[in-house]
Amino acid sequence: MKTKVAVRNLRLCTKDCLCLYVCPVGATDTENSIIDTEKCLGCGICAEACPSKAISMVPIEYPPQQPKADAVVAASFDLAESKADEELAARALAANAEADGLKRLATAVARATRLVNEDLLREAGYMLPQSGNAHALLEELAAHPLSADFPVEAATKLLELVPDNDAPEATPDAADAEHPAPDAPAADNAPAAAHAPAPAEAAPAADTTTYRCLLCGAVFDVEDGVEPVCPMCGARGEFLEAI
């Protein structure tokens, strides 16, 4: 039984096509350049033959996410929030810069800051998409989208396709194995919002105004009388326009 499959990084592929000649089952020869993991035997011959190292062997089943102490998670989130503010400031500087050099520098700083922030969140317990933390976050986003154009269907599809390695294994003699109690605890280290149960009854709809963020492009609704703040990047004031 195979434990690994070959995956091609299209950005690294230089079209040498040696993989097409060495694969014993033709799994690498596809119309969309994506290796057919159903055909793949997991032998690794294509990865060894690829001169550009564009093919890697990845496990079919990933290990559980490494647990993180509460103190580490809290510190990581604090740093992530700080980095988000730094990125927002850099984007604002780039948007208002008159000199081309300053605009390009501020844009580069914003991108670098985001990369650091992504590392911080991974270290907080979101390294693997198969982790319980990632599932809890996707469930929260699907139930309570951050904006009107948030891809709820994509989040729901990911929940269906990506397994949860932190979920308890079902036992044959458990009558409610497929229907856990509504108050079952969420995955460890998930954001506080992911632990909160959904309201039993929706509150009456309030008058709202729709805004578009000029920095990240997010579209969202805000109740009248409440200061609008972009849920994606935190922008406010002149960086938001009512639509």
C-alpha positions, 0 to 999 in steps of 0.5 A: 500500500502506497504511503506517499504520492508525487506532487509537481510544483508548477513554478519550478517545472522547467518542462524537461519532461523526464518525468513523462518518460520514467513514470511506469504508469503515466501518472505525470502525463496529464493535460493540466500538468498536475500529477494524477495521484490516483495512478501514482504508485508512490515509487518516487522515480519521477522525483529522482529524475526531475532536474529542476527538483519540481516534484516532491513526494508527500505523505498521504496521511499527515501527522497531527499538528504539534500542540502549542502552549497557551502562552505561546499561542497568546504571544504569537497572536499579539505579535501577529496583530502588531504585524498586521498594523505594520502591514496596514501602515506600509500599505497606506504609505504606498497608496499615498506615496508620490515618489515611485521609489518610496511607493515600491519600498513601502509595498515591499515592506508590506509584503515582507511583513505579511510573510512574517505574520504568516510564519507567526500564525503557523507557529501559533498552531496553524502549520497544517491544514489538517489540524483541528485549529485550521478546521475550527477557524474554517468553520467559524469563517463559514458560519460568520463570514468576514465580508459579503464577498467572503468565499463561504463555498470554498471554506465549506469545500475545504472542510469536506476535502481536508481531513481533521487529524485532531478529531477523535476517531469514531468507535463502532459501539458509540451510538452518537459517534457521527453526531457529537454533542453540541457542547463538545469542546473545540480543537485546542489552541483555536481562536476564541471566536471558534469556540463560541457557539452560534446564536440560537436565534438571529437578531433582528436585522439592523440598518447597515451601510456597505463599504469597500476597503481601498487597501485590500478591496474587501467589501463588508457591511457595518451597522449605522452608527458604528465606526467602519473598520475593514475586517480583513486588514483593519483599515478605517477612515479615508481608506474606506468608501461607502458604496 
